[in-house]
Amino acid sequence: MNDCKRQGNERMRAENHDSPIRSFDNSIISRISRPGFTLIEMLVVLGILAVLIGASLAAFTSSTKKAQKAKGQELVHNVATALEKIYQEEGSWPRRILTGSNNENGIDEKIAYTIAKHNGLSLSYDDTKKETTALDQCGVVSPWAQDVIRRKKGQGVSEGTKVPSGGTIKTHRLRYAVDTDGRGFVTANVEGESVTIRGSVAVWCAGYDGKFEKYKDGLRKDDIYSWGREQVKE
């Protein structure tokens, strides 16, 4: 009798152990009791994410600066070519071009108008005012300043408008010098430093920071020049 009762109890325990409901309950309990991320683990993950994001942003910024500098280099050479074309076609420099040579104002809206009128550059201009207008209202400026003018759609922009990367619209204007006596040399006043260059035109531009450097310093930094070192007369 006792043996039968014992066997019955053992059978019931076995059935309860193998029951799907019992297994399901055990699974829930196991999941609830499983520990989650600790604070240290979360901080480690966040630290890794911060490093990855920082590296990505640095790479993006670097590639953007290189692309903008390449645009600036192309712009500087295009302006130099446009000025050379004016001299070749006219046989002399227009008075306004001579006046603007080595001027701190750079290629402002009036000088840009003169270049555009000679089909040297594709710019918007007003024949009545004799100056460039719309997105070219501040003259010929670097790619960094161009971005500011485009974002504002030309509204409320002046030469004093700040450029996020540094400087103002005015400091981002391209500057130039021309051969005034036909000797085949240009003397460019680069931040107080006289640089003599073989050729008829020299054009230069401040880099990302909107700050002009002396020529030798600018070579090491980010300023942009239309001439190569081999053209500089020592």
C-alpha positions as CSV (number, residue, x, y, z in Angstrom):
1,M,0.0,0.0,0.0
2,N,2.7,2.4,1.0
3,D,4.7,1.4,-2.1
4,C,1.7,2.3,-4.4
5,K,1.3,5.6,-2.6
6,R,5.0,6.4,-3.0
7,Q,5.0,5.5,-6.7
8,G,2.0,7.8,-7.2
9,N,3.7,10.8,-5.6
10,E,6.8,10.2,-7.6
11,R,4.8,10.1,-10.8
12,M,3.0,13.4,-9.9
13,R,6.3,15.1,-9.2
14,A,7.7,14.0,-12.6
15,E,4.6,15.2,-14.4
16,N,4.9,18.6,-12.7
17,H,8.5,18.9,-13.6
18,D,7.9,18.1,-17.3
19,S,4.8,20.3,-17.5
20,P,4.9,23.1,-20.2
21,I,3.4,25.5,-17.7
22,R,6.0,24.8,-15.2
23,S,8.8,25.2,-17.8
24,F,7.2,28.5,-18.9
25,D,7.1,29.8,-15.4
26,N,10.8,28.8,-14.8
27,S,11.7,30.7,-18.0
28,I,10.0,33.9,-16.9
29,I,11.7,33.7,-13.5
30,S,15.0,33.1,-15.2
31,R,14.6,36.2,-17.5
32,I,13.5,38.4,-14.7
33,S,16.4,37.5,-12.5
34,R,19.0,37.9,-15.3
35,P,21.1,41.0,-14.6
36,G,21.1,44.0,-17.2
37,F,23.9,46.4,-18.1
38,T,25.9,47.7,-15.2
39,L,26.6,51.4,-15.0
40,I,30.3,50.8,-15.8
41,E,29.4,48.8,-18.9
42,M,27.1,51.6,-20.1
43,L,29.8,54.2,-19.6
44,V,32.2,52.1,-21.6
45,V,29.8,51.7,-24.5
46,L,29.0,55.5,-24.4
47,G,32.8,56.2,-24.4
48,I,33.4,54.0,-27.4
49,L,30.5,55.7,-29.3
50,A,31.9,59.2,-28.4
51,V,35.3,58.2,-29.8
52,L,33.8,56.8,-33.0
53,I,31.6,59.9,-33.5
54,G,34.5,62.3,-32.9
55,A,36.7,60.4,-35.4
56,S,33.9,60.6,-38.0
57,L,33.3,64.3,-37.5
58,A,37.1,65.0,-37.7
59,A,37.4,63.1,-41.0
60,F,34.3,64.8,-42.4
61,T,35.6,68.3,-41.4
62,S,39.0,67.5,-42.9
63,S,37.6,66.3,-46.2
64,T,35.3,69.4,-46.4
65,K,38.2,71.8,-45.8
66,K,40.2,70.1,-48.6
67,A,37.3,70.3,-51.0
68,Q,36.7,74.0,-50.2
69,K,40.4,74.7,-50.6
70,A,40.4,73.0,-54.0
71,K,37.5,75.2,-55.0
72,G,39.4,78.2,-53.8
73,Q,42.5,77.2,-55.8
74,E,40.3,76.9,-58.9
75,L,38.7,80.3,-58.3
76,V,42.0,82.0,-57.8
77,H,43.3,80.6,-61.1
78,N,40.1,81.5,-62.9
79,V,40.3,85.2,-61.7
80,A,44.0,85.4,-62.8
81,T,43.1,84.0,-66.2
82,A,40.2,86.5,-66.5
83,L,42.5,89.4,-65.7
84,E,45.1,88.3,-68.2
85,K,42.4,88.0,-70.8
86,I,41.4,91.6,-70.2
87,Y,44.9,92.9,-70.7
88,Q,45.4,90.8,-73.9
89,E,42.2,92.1,-75.4
90,E,42.5,95.7,-74.3
91,G,46.2,96.1,-74.6
92,S,46.2,98.0,-71.3
93,W,44.7,97.8,-67.9
94,P,41.3,99.5,-67.3
95,R,41.6,102.3,-64.8
96,R,39.5,100.5,-62.2
97,I,41.7,97.4,-62.4
98,L,44.8,99.5,-61.8
99,T,43.2,101.3,-58.9
100,G,42.4,98.0,-57.2
101,S,45.8,96.5,-57.6
102,N,47.3,95.6,-54.2
103,N,44.3,97.2,-52.5
104,E,43.1,95.8,-49.2
105,N,39.5,96.0,-50.3
106,G,40.4,93.2,-52.8
107,I,38.0,92.4,-55.7
108,D,35.0,94.3,-54.5
109,E,31.7,94.6,-56.3
110,K,33.0,97.4,-58.6
111,I,36.2,95.6,-59.7
112,A,34.2,92.4,-60.0
113,Y,31.8,94.2,-62.3
114,T,34.7,95.4,-64.6
115,I,35.9,91.8,-64.8
116,A,32.4,90.5,-65.5
117,K,31.8,93.1,-68.2
118,H,34.8,91.8,-70.1
119,N,33.3,88.3,-70.0
120,G,36.1,87.3,-67.7
121,L,33.8,85.7,-65.0
122,S,30.2,84.6,-64.9
123,L,28.8,87.1,-62.3
124,S,25.5,88.8,-61.7
125,Y,25.8,92.6,-62.2
126,D,23.8,95.8,-62.7
127,D,24.9,98.1,-65.5
128,T,23.2,101.1,-63.9
129,K,25.1,100.8,-60.6
130,K,28.2,99.4,-62.3
131,E,28.6,96.7,-59.7
132,T,27.9,93.1,-59.1
133,T,24.6,92.1,-57.5
134,A,22.6,89.2,-55.9
135,L,24.9,86.4,-54.7
136,D,27.9,88.3,-56.1
137,Q,27.0,91.6,-54.3
138,C,30.2,91.5,-52.2
139,G,32.5,90.9,-55.1
140,V,34.7,87.8,-55.6
141,V,35.0,86.0,-52.3
142,S,36.4,82.6,-51.1
143,P,34.2,79.4,-51.1
144,W,33.7,79.8,-47.3
145,A,32.2,83.2,-47.7
146,Q,30.2,82.1,-50.8
147,D,28.5,79.5,-48.6
148,V,27.4,82.2,-46.1
149,I,26.0,84.3,-48.9
150,R,24.1,81.4,-50.4
151,R,22.6,80.3,-47.1
152,K,21.4,83.8,-46.5
153,K,20.2,84.0,-50.2
154,G,22.0,87.3,-50.4
155,Q,19.7,89.0,-47.9
156,G,21.2,91.2,-45.2
157,V,24.8,90.4,-46.3
158,S,27.6,93.0,-46.2
159,E,31.4,93.0,-46.2
160,G,31.2,93.0,-42.4
161,T,29.1,89.7,-42.2
162,K,31.0,87.1,-40.2
163,V,32.1,83.8,-41.7
164,P,31.8,80.8,-39.3
165,S,35.2,79.5,-40.1
166,G,36.8,82.9,-39.2
167,G,37.0,86.4,-40.5
168,T,34.4,88.4,-42.4
169,I,33.2,88.6,-46.0
170,K,35.7,91.4,-46.6
171,T,38.7,89.4,-45.3
172,H,37.6,86.5,-47.6
173,R,37.7,88.7,-50.7
174,L,40.3,87.7,-53.3
175,R,43.2,90.2,-53.7
176,Y,45.3,90.8,-56.8
177,A,48.2,92.7,-58.3
178,V,49.0,93.5,-61.9
179,D,52.1,94.3,-63.9
180,T,51.8,98.1,-64.2
181,D,54.8,98.8,-66.3
182,G,55.0,95.9,-68.8
183,R,58.3,94.5,-67.4
184,G,56.8,91.0,-67.0
185,F,56.9,91.1,-63.2
186,V,54.2,91.7,-60.6
187,T,55.0,93.0,-57.1
188,A,52.3,91.6,-54.8
189,N,51.9,93.2,-51.3
190,V,51.1,90.1,-49.2
191,E,50.4,91.4,-45.7
192,G,53.2,93.9,-45.8
193,E,55.6,91.5,-47.5
194,S,56.6,92.4,-51.1
195,V,56.7,89.3,-53.3
196,T,57.9,89.7,-56.9
197,I,56.4,87.2,-59.3
198,R,57.2,86.5,-62.9
199,G,54.0,87.2,-65.0
200,S,51.4,89.9,-65.5
201,V,48.9,89.0,-62.8
202,A,49.0,87.6,-59.2
203,V,45.9,86.7,-57.3
204,W,45.7,85.4,-53.7
205,C,43.1,84.5,-51.2
206,A,42.9,83.9,-47.4
207,G,42.2,80.3,-46.4
208,Y,39.7,78.7,-44.1
209,D,40.3,81.1,-41.2
210,G,39.8,84.3,-43.3
211,K,43.2,85.6,-42.1
212,F,45.8,86.7,-44.6
213,E,49.4,85.7,-43.6
214,K,52.7,86.9,-44.9
215,Y,53.7,84.9,-48.0
216,K,56.1,82.5,-46.3
217,D,53.7,81.9,-43.4
218,G,50.8,81.5,-45.8
219,L,52.6,78.8,-47.7
220,R,52.8,76.8,-44.5
221,K,49.2,77.4,-43.6
222,D,46.1,77.6,-45.7
223,D,46.3,80.8,-47.9
224,I,45.9,80.2,-51.6
225,Y,48.0,81.7,-54.4
226,S,47.7,81.8,-58.2
227,W,51.5,81.4,-58.6
228,G,54.0,78.7,-57.9
229,R,57.2,79.0,-55.9
230,E,59.2,78.7,-59.1
231,Q,57.7,82.0,-60.3
232,V,58.9,84.0,-57.3
233,K,61.9,86.2,-58.0
234,E,64.4,86.0,-55.1
